[in-house]
Amino acid sequence: MLTRKNLRNLSWPILIEVAILLTIGVVFIHSGSGILTGPKGEAIQLARAKKQLVWIALSTIVLLFTIIPHYKTFVENGFVIYGACVALLIVLLIGARLGIFPVINGVSRWIPFGFMMVQPSEFMKIGLILCLARYMQYRETHRTWYGLTVPFLLTLGPMALIMRQPDLGTALLFLPVLFSILFVAGSRLRHLLVILGMAVCTAPPMFFFVLKSYQQKRIIYFIKQSEIDSPAAMNELYQLIQSKLAIGSGGMVGKGWMEGTMNRLNFLPVRTTDFIFAVIGEEIGFAGLMFVLLVFFFFFASALTIADRQKDPSGRLLVIGTIALLATQLYINTAMTIGLMPITGLTLPFVSYGGSSLITSFFLLGLILNVSMRPHESVAGDDFEYDDDIRRRSKERRQEKEKVLWEFAVRKGQEEEG
């Protein structure tokens, strides 16, 4: 339950930063929902901004639900939540195969649920972070090669199910979460670097045998984006070309709100979701984009401060995993709009239009705030303090002491001989 002490410890800077991002999102979702060429040439305005306000209201309820119980309640039930999310992914795949759930543009990512479409892969982000925090909080086996097996299996399993949808972009988000949690929990850096190198070596086989043909084409044309020489290449790179034109035409200060021609004349695709960053760039320019990124920078800095002062291992892992996921999603979304990453279909956290994405982001925000309200609670003497580290430091201190004594004895002997 919440107490006055908890509320005093609440990280208000994070709430302010998220409120700024949400405001920016609603403003430019409204701009991106406007169409100057309706069916009869008339101007029409879709109601996505109003719907986004409804999603924000619902997400706020989720936020309150997340911060009222102790975050340990979620951690202790991490395995159950993880299992439920995996079960949803399996139900989605089976339902799509049987024709029960919709297949849109060749992909099946949503389960109809009343007035909304639920995206299980979004909720899997929460399940994975909670599960890894639960598994890693007081365990030392991940400091060995064998002990890394379970964390990787817990991560690769959902990734495989999500890639079957197919949704490569969301699946790739899980790896930074895993590596960041392993590193902060005390896994050996050399182990992680070797695994990373092995993953790079397996990339070519995965490209040919795992990725769908359209995903392969998207990567190939992305690599050759400066050599557009065929209608097929133009078709594959259409979204990227229009995004770069929109951002480039915005210049330093943009064309003005609701004045973006690439946006308003429907040249920019999926502009309220995947390419909201391009809408912002066209209408308020490079300065506006830098402001958005600066707000995200302060958000992550505030979250890192919470993680740094948290002494409970599970609380620190929750915050670090959330930062890794949201920061990676931010990077991929912004990089793909300017041609530094292939198009993956990831939304901009707290800014893009969408229900499941916003609810997931608010749930993760709630976990960060929950940890911020309970910063000094710990059931361990020291966070991530392992016996082998203690023995190593003790040995190093002993060796240093012996070295100093030996040098002193040598100097003393030389003085007596002199």
PyMOL commands that set and color helices and strands:
alter all, ss='L'
color gray80, all
select helices_A, chain A and resi 4-9+12-32+48-67+71-76+78-97+120-136+141-143+146-163+168-185+189-201+203-209+213-223+231-236+238-250+261-264+276-309+313-337+355-373+387-417
alter helices_A, ss='H'
color red, helices_A
select strands_A, chain A and resi 34-35+44-45+111-113+116-118
alter strands_A, ss='S'
color yellow, strands_A
deselect
rebuild
show_as cartoon
